[in-house]
Amino acid sequence: MSIIDAFNDYFEIIPANTDALKQEVYKLRYQVYCLEKGFLEPRANGLEYDEYDTRSSHYLIRHRETDCYMATTRLVLPDKQDLQKLFPMEAYNQIDNVERLKTIRRANLAELSRFCVSKQFRRRAHERDLLVTNDVDESRYSPREKASSAHLTLALFACAIRMSSEHNIHYWYAIMEPALKRVFSTLGVHFVEMGPPATSVHYYGIRSPYTIKVDDLLNDTAEKDLDYWKMLTDNGRF
């Protein structure tokens, strides 16, 4: 059985395109960013959101058996009324790789962010401090389900590919800690550094700014493992 078929047996990728589903996004982010990680001060309403959410596209990943949302990510989209309006990465980080920026049309650029997985799927000791993971609590799930959950990180990239297809996005910005970049590298995903690492209160520790061309990501992933490419593109649909 392929990665995508096995994953779909246990999980569902869902566009958060209603107010109710966006509330689920904000609740999961509250759980991870406010309660588990302590990056942000908890709000009384139990939701985590910011000023960029109004210009963002959101996706969720649902665990079918428990009907719980296990992971989420968003793309901060270009402001159609003002293409020069800053993305979070531009507002809070030093961008040195100006030559690469000259090749990117802002209408086709978005920022990948709020990339996180519920703590139920971040159980290994060396991964508990990450926002994503490639493993799951061994005591709660079957071996086949555990194998499928190992691809939650890949599935979040699949969400971003779908959002990119829906909004004509060809390039991503991203802010990452070194450990997260290493996780992505194991999937064949290689981001281009755009500036020096820095400590930022807006990004909760030492982070570096990166960019990647979506086509390059897909080509590199296909070279690494064709099953990864099928997962990202839903067997070539996106």
C-alpha positions in Angstrom: 0.0 0.0 0.0 1.3 3.5 -0.9 2.1 6.2 1.7 -0.9 8.3 0.6 -3.4 5.4 0.8 -2.2 4.3 4.2 -2.3 7.8 5.5 -5.8 8.4 4.2 -7.0 5.3 6.0 -6.4 7.2 9.3 -6.3 10.9 8.5 -8.2 13.4 6.4 -6.8 16.7 5.0 -9.4 19.4 5.3 -9.4 23.0 4.1 -10.4 25.3 6.9 -12.8 27.4 4.8 -15.6 28.0 7.2 -15.7 30.0 10.4 -16.2 26.8 12.4 -13.2 25.1 11.0 -11.1 28.3 11.5 -12.0 28.1 15.1 -10.6 24.6 15.2 -7.4 25.9 13.7 -7.1 28.6 16.3 -7.9 26.1 19.1 -5.2 23.7 18.0 -2.7 26.6 17.7 -3.7 27.7 21.2 -3.0 24.2 22.5 0.5 24.1 20.9 1.7 27.6 21.0 0.2 28.8 24.3 -0.2 25.8 26.5 2.4 23.3 25.4 5.2 25.5 24.2 4.5 28.7 26.1 5.4 30.9 23.2 2.4 33.1 23.5 0.3 34.4 26.4 -2.9 32.5 26.7 -6.1 34.3 25.8 -9.3 33.8 27.9 -11.1 32.6 24.8 -8.8 29.7 24.2 -7.8 30.7 20.7 -4.5 31.7 19.1 -4.7 34.1 16.1 -2.9 37.2 14.8 -3.3 40.0 12.3 -2.1 37.8 9.5 -4.9 35.3 9.7 -7.3 37.6 7.8 -5.1 37.3 4.7 -4.2 33.6 5.2 -5.4 30.2 3.9 -5.7 27.5 6.5 -5.8 23.6 6.5 -6.3 21.0 9.1 -5.5 17.3 9.4 -8.2 15.2 11.2 -7.7 11.9 12.9 -10.6 9.8 11.6 -11.1 7.5 14.5 -11.2 10.1 17.3 -12.5 12.9 15.1 -9.8 15.2 16.5 -7.8 17.7 14.6 -4.1 16.7 14.9 -2.2 19.2 12.8 -2.6 22.5 11.1 -0.7 25.0 8.9 -1.4 28.2 7.0 -0.1 30.3 4.1 0.0 34.0 4.6 -1.1 35.3 1.2 0.0 38.4 -0.6 -2.3 41.4 0.0 -4.1 41.9 -3.3 -4.8 45.5 -2.5 -1.2 46.2 -1.7 1.4 43.8 -2.9 4.2 45.6 -1.1 2.6 44.9 2.3 5.1 43.1 4.3 5.0 39.4 5.2 5.8 38.4 8.8 9.3 37.3 7.8 10.0 40.6 6.2 8.7 42.6 9.1 10.8 40.8 11.8 13.9 39.4 10.1 16.9 40.6 8.1 16.8 39.6 4.5 20.2 39.6 2.8 19.6 37.5 -0.3 18.2 40.3 -2.4 19.3 38.8 -5.7 16.9 35.9 -5.1 14.1 38.3 -4.2 14.4 39.9 -7.6 13.4 36.6 -9.3 10.1 36.3 -7.2 6.9 38.1 -8.1 5.1 39.1 -5.0 1.7 38.2 -6.4 3.0 34.6 -6.4 4.7 34.6 -3.0 3.3 33.5 0.4 4.6 32.7 3.8 4.3 29.2 5.3 3.7 29.4 9.0 1.9 28.1 12.1 3.2 24.6 11.2 2.3 22.4 14.1 1.2 19.0 15.3 -0.7 18.1 18.5 1.4 16.7 21.3 -0.3 13.4 21.0 1.8 12.9 17.9 5.0 14.3 19.3 5.9 11.7 21.9 9.6 10.8 21.4 11.8 12.4 24.0 14.1 14.1 21.4 11.1 15.5 19.5 8.9 16.9 22.2 10.3 20.4 21.8 9.6 20.4 18.0 6.4 21.8 16.5 6.3 18.8 14.1 7.5 15.3 14.3 7.8 12.0 12.5 6.6 9.7 15.2 3.6 9.0 17.5 2.8 7.7 21.0 3.5 4.0 20.7 1.0 3.0 23.5 -2.1 4.4 21.8 -2.0 3.4 18.1 -1.6 0.3 16.0 1.7 -0.4 14.2 0.1 0.5 10.8 -1.4 3.7 12.2 1.9 4.6 13.7 3.6 4.2 10.4 1.0 6.4 8.7 1.3 9.1 11.4 5.0 9.3 10.7 4.0 11.2 7.6 2.1 14.0 9.3 4.9 16.4 8.5 4.7 15.4 4.8 1.0 15.8 5.0 1.3 19.4 6.2 3.4 20.1 3.2 0.7 18.6 1.1 -1.7 21.1 2.7 0.6 23.9 1.7 0.8 22.5 -1.9 -3.0 22.5 -2.1 -3.2 26.1 -0.8 -0.5 27.1 -3.3 -2.4 25.6 -6.2 -5.6 27.3 -5.1 -4.0 30.7 -4.8 -1.5 30.7 -7.6 1.5 30.7 -5.2 4.9 29.7 -6.7 7.2 30.6 -3.8 7.2 30.3 0.0 8.8 32.2 2.7 9.4 30.4 6.0 11.0 31.0 9.3 12.6 28.0 10.9 14.7 26.7 13.8 17.6 24.5 12.8 16.0 21.3 14.1 12.9 21.9 12.0 15.0 22.5 8.9 16.7 19.2 9.5 13.3 17.4 9.7 12.4 18.9 6.3 15.7 17.9 4.8 15.1 14.3 5.5 12.0 14.6 3.3 14.1 16.0 0.4 12.9 19.5 1.1 15.7 22.0 0.8 15.0 25.7 1.7 17.3 28.5 0.6 18.6 30.7 3.4 17.7 34.4 3.0 19.4 36.0 6.0 21.3 35.3 9.2 19.9 33.4 12.2 18.6 35.7 14.9 16.8 35.7 18.2 13.3 37.2 17.8 10.5 37.5 20.3 8.1 37.3 17.3 9.5 33.8 16.4 10.2 32.5 19.9 13.9 31.9 19.8 16.7 31.6 17.2 15.3 31.3 13.8 16.5 31.8 10.2 14.6 33.2 7.2 14.3 30.9 4.1 12.5 30.7 0.8 11.8 27.9 -1.6 10.3 27.5 -5.1 7.3 25.2 -4.9 8.3 23.5 -8.2 11.8 22.9 -6.9 10.4 21.3 -3.7 8.2 18.9 -5.7 11.1 18.0 -8.1 13.5 17.4 -5.2 10.9 15.4 -3.3 10.2 13.2 -6.4 13.9 12.5 -6.7 14.1 11.6 -3.1 11.1 9.3 -3.0 8.3 9.2 -5.6 5.8 8.2 -2.9 6.6 11.5 -1.2 5.7 13.4 -4.4 2.5 11.4 -4.7 1.6 12.3 -1.1 2.4 16.0 -1.6 0.4 16.3 -4.9 -2.4 13.9 -4.1 -1.2 11.6 -6.9 -0.6 14.5 -9.2 -3.9 16.4 -8.7 -2.1 19.5 -7.3 
